[in-house]
Amino acid sequence: MFKKDLSASPKQKLKSSIQRSLRNSLLSTYPLLTPHIDELLPKKSSLEQVKLPDRVSLFVLEGQPLFYQQDTAAHGNVLVPHLKLVHRFPQSFPTICIDRGAIRFVLSGATLMAPGLTSKGGRLPMPKDGQEEEESSSEEEDSDEEDDEDEEGGQARKVKNEGVDADGHWSRELKKGEPVVVMAEGKEEACAVGILSIGTKEVKEKGKGPVIEEGHYLGDGLWRLSLD
């Protein structure tokens, strides 16, 4: 999606009500961002929108890209973090890890395939025994309740077992349609981000097929985009 250089429309300032809505959506999607939200989106900040090709909106604050959103049914209007934001807050996003052999393919814009994750150097979520059932029950309960958020989006829904364990595995299975950050074997910073075409549990079961088909990766058009 971002393989070629991009042309951006002029920045448009967003209304405060839209900024609050985006803030709340971020906290709901990425609850681990909660401690950083006032640094990321100060309450008196002026968030701007930049329209890109393929119905993509990039959200920018003081010239720095924060996250993007593609207005298509396939992507479900999910807010996806720009890699520069991921590098600022690396522990705040769900992650998977590819092996060394897959790095050059991902950084050329190729579809991320399951073998790059299921090999010895890859890494997928490994929930503890019984944890998956607890999370499923918790999600059902949460669906019946309103998110505990004030008008300024100061609070976010609490999510159990969310985060990276001591071995670097994400602590719960990720579902199809969820955004995910792609780490690489032997590298400290994330190399890509995208939306899962298949859930991580199914990746482990099948061991083949596409996992992320259109993502944002280091050195692509979105990374190189000038916002001056």
C-alpha positions in Angstrom: 0.0 0.0 0.0 2.9 2.4 0.7 5.5 0.9 -1.6 5.7 4.1 -3.8 6.4 7.7 -2.8 3.3 9.4 -1.5 1.7 12.7 -2.3 -0.1 14.2 0.6 -2.9 16.8 0.7 -2.6 19.9 2.8 -2.9 19.4 6.6 -6.4 19.9 8.0 -6.9 20.8 11.7 -9.4 18.5 13.4 -12.3 19.6 15.6 -11.9 19.0 19.3 -14.8 16.5 19.3 -13.0 14.4 16.6 -9.8 14.6 18.5 -11.5 13.3 21.6 -13.0 10.5 19.6 -9.7 9.5 18.1 -8.1 9.6 21.6 -10.7 7.3 23.0 -10.4 4.9 20.1 -6.6 4.8 20.6 -7.0 4.0 24.3 -9.6 1.3 23.5 -7.5 -0.4 20.8 -4.1 0.1 22.6 -4.8 0.2 26.4 -1.1 0.1 27.2 -0.8 3.6 25.7 -2.9 4.9 28.6 0.2 6.0 30.8 1.6 7.9 27.7 -1.6 9.4 26.3 -1.1 12.9 27.6 2.4 12.9 26.2 1.2 11.5 22.9 -1.9 13.7 22.6 -1.8 16.6 25.0 -5.4 17.8 25.8 -4.7 21.3 24.2 -2.9 19.9 21.2 -3.9 20.5 17.7 -4.1 17.2 15.8 -4.1 17.4 12.0 -5.3 15.1 9.3 -3.4 14.5 6.0 -5.3 12.6 3.3 -3.3 10.1 1.3 -4.1 7.8 -1.7 -6.2 4.7 -1.3 -8.5 6.4 1.2 -5.9 6.6 3.9 -5.9 9.3 6.5 -2.7 10.1 8.4 -2.9 11.9 11.7 -0.1 14.3 12.6 0.8 16.4 15.6 3.4 19.2 15.2 4.7 17.7 12.1 5.1 14.2 13.6 3.1 11.3 12.2 1.2 9.4 14.9 -1.2 6.9 13.3 -3.1 6.2 10.1 -6.5 4.8 9.2 -7.7 3.3 5.9 -11.4 3.8 5.2 -12.2 0.4 3.8 -14.3 -2.6 4.9 -11.2 -4.8 4.9 -9.4 -2.6 7.4 -12.5 -1.7 9.5 -11.3 1.9 10.1 -8.7 0.6 12.6 -6.2 3.1 13.8 -2.7 1.8 13.0 0.4 3.3 14.6 3.0 4.9 12.4 6.4 3.1 13.0 7.9 6.3 14.4 5.2 6.2 17.1 5.9 2.5 17.7 9.6 3.3 18.2 8.7 5.9 20.8 6.4 3.6 22.8 7.6 0.1 21.9 5.9 -1.7 24.8 2.4 -0.3 24.0 1.5 -2.4 21.0 0.8 -6.1 20.3 3.7 -7.8 18.7 4.9 -10.8 16.7 8.4 -11.5 15.5 9.8 -12.7 12.1 12.9 -14.8 11.6 16.0 -13.3 9.9 15.2 -14.9 6.6 11.9 -13.0 6.3 13.4 -9.5 7.0 14.4 -8.7 3.4 11.0 -9.7 2.1 9.1 -7.7 4.6 11.3 -4.6 3.9 10.6 -5.0 0.2 6.9 -4.8 0.8 6.1 -8.4 0.3 3.2 -10.2 2.0 4.2 -11.5 5.4 3.8 -15.3 5.3 3.3 -17.7 8.2 6.6 -19.6 7.9 8.5 -16.5 8.8 6.7 -16.5 12.2 6.5 -20.3 12.9 10.2 -21.0 12.3 12.8 -21.2 15.0 13.6 -17.5 14.8 10.0 -16.4 14.7 7.8 -15.6 17.7 4.1 -15.7 18.2 1.9 -15.2 21.3 2.0 -18.0 23.8 -0.8 -17.5 26.4 -0.4 -19.4 29.6 -2.7 -22.4 30.2 -6.3 -21.2 30.9 -5.5 -17.6 30.0 -7.2 -17.7 26.6 -10.5 -18.8 28.2 -10.2 -16.1 30.9 -9.7 -13.5 28.2 -12.7 -14.7 26.2 -14.9 -14.5 29.3 -13.6 -11.0 30.1 -14.3 -9.8 26.6 -17.9 -10.9 26.8 -18.3 -9.1 30.1 -16.7 -5.9 28.7 -19.0 -6.0 25.7 -22.0 -5.4 28.0 -20.4 -2.4 29.7 -19.6 1.1 28.6 -15.9 2.0 28.5 -15.0 4.0 31.6 -13.9 7.2 29.8 -14.5 10.8 30.7 -15.1 13.5 28.2 -11.4 14.0 27.6 -10.7 10.3 27.2 -8.7 10.1 30.4 -9.5 6.5 31.2 -9.4 3.4 29.1 -10.9 -0.1 29.4 -8.8 -2.3 31.5 -7.5 -5.4 29.7 -6.2 -8.4 31.5 -3.0 -10.2 30.5 -2.1 -7.5 28.0 1.6 -7.0 27.3 4.9 -8.8 26.5 6.2 -11.6 28.7 9.8 -12.2 29.8 10.5 -14.1 26.6 9.1 -11.4 24.4 5.9 -13.2 23.5 2.7 -11.2 23.4 0.5 -12.4 26.3 -2.7 -13.2 24.4 -3.7 -14.6 21.0 -4.4 -11.9 18.4 -7.4 -12.1 16.2 -8.0 -11.5 12.5 -8.4 -7.8 11.8 -6.3 -6.7 14.8 -3.4 -4.3 14.2 0.0 -5.8 15.1 3.6 -4.6 15.2 6.3 -6.8 13.5 9.6 -7.2 15.3 12.6 -9.0 13.6 14.9 -11.6 15.0 18.1 -9.9 16.3 16.8 -6.4 15.9 15.7 -4.0 18.7 13.2 -1.8 16.8 10.1 -2.8 15.0 10.4 -3.1 11.2 6.7 -3.2 10.2 3.1 -2.8 11.3 -0.1 -3.9 9.7 -3.5 -5.7 10.2 -3.7 -9.4 10.6 -5.3 -11.4 7.8 -5.5 -14.4 10.1 -5.5 -14.9 13.8 -2.2 -15.9 15.5 -3.7 -19.1 16.8 -4.6 -20.1 13.3 -1.1 -19.2 12.1 0.3 -21.7 14.5 -2.2 -24.4 13.5 -1.8 -24.0 9.7 1.8 -22.8 9.5 1.2 -21.4 6.0 -0.5 -18.6 4.1 -0.5 -14.8 4.3 -0.5 -13.1 7.7 -0.2 -9.4 6.8 -0.8 -8.5 3.1 -0.5 -4.7 3.1 1.5 -3.1 5.9 3.7 -0.1 6.7 7.4 -0.9 6.8 10.7 0.8 7.4 11.8 2.8 4.3 8.4 2.7 2.5 6.5 5.7 1.1 4.8 6.4 4.4 8.1 6.4 6.3 9.7 8.7 3.7 6.7 11.1 3.5 7.7 14.7 4.1 5.3 16.6 6.3 7.0 20.0 6.3 
